[in-house]
Amino acid sequence: WIGAVPSSHIWEEALIGVRTAVAEILPGFEADADPHLTVMYLGAVAGDVADLAVDEAQRAVRRFTAEANDQPGELPAFHGARVSLMAAQADGRRAVALSGEAWGLYQIRDDLQAALGDLIAPDVRRFSTWRPHVTLGYATSEITPAQRERLAVLVEAPIVLPLAQIAVRADRETPIAVLRTFDATAPIAPPEVR
């Protein structure tokens, strides 16, 4: 997958409160130990295809990187605004996500999708209506309407999560290539209103 990943501790500190609240609402909630914002999932691909995908992905983000370098001090960030439930997975679990906005990632996703084309495994849905979200964890039991209502009002003010890298990963632990690194100590500029 290609994802935006945090600097080591900032996200954990920012997410602990909302994860704790979700666990109180949903018995059996399992927190995700690897917080990240998936920009694109390529599916299961062979090693040589993965190498080609990395090369194409690196080319696709050159424009994004150049733009980011032209604006020193600006750091992309995810602004989480609500807790939402994703569709049930094959194993019956449902991802519980912090949904919101990540300005600047829509264009990079479009560029990557155009550049990678057929390298994306055919069985992977393209998610044309992709919206940025960070998976908090997984619900393992049925969710009642009352629980849904409680989840919907958990986030009172946006949770701002700075992005440290955009990377291509083979699994949770192994970055194949880092496409872009950001200075997570720089101030986060608010998005431009258009």
Secondary structure, DSSP 4 states (H G I P E B T S, - for coil): -EEEE--TTHHHHHHHHHHHHHHHHSTT-EE-SS--EEEE---S--HHHHHHHHHHHHHHTHHHHHHHHHSTT---EEEEEEEEEEEE-TTS-EEEEEEEE-TTHHHHHHHHHHHHGGGS-TTS---TT---EEEEEEE-S---HHHHHHHHT--SS-EEEE--EEEEESSSS-EEEEEEE--TTSPPPPPPP-
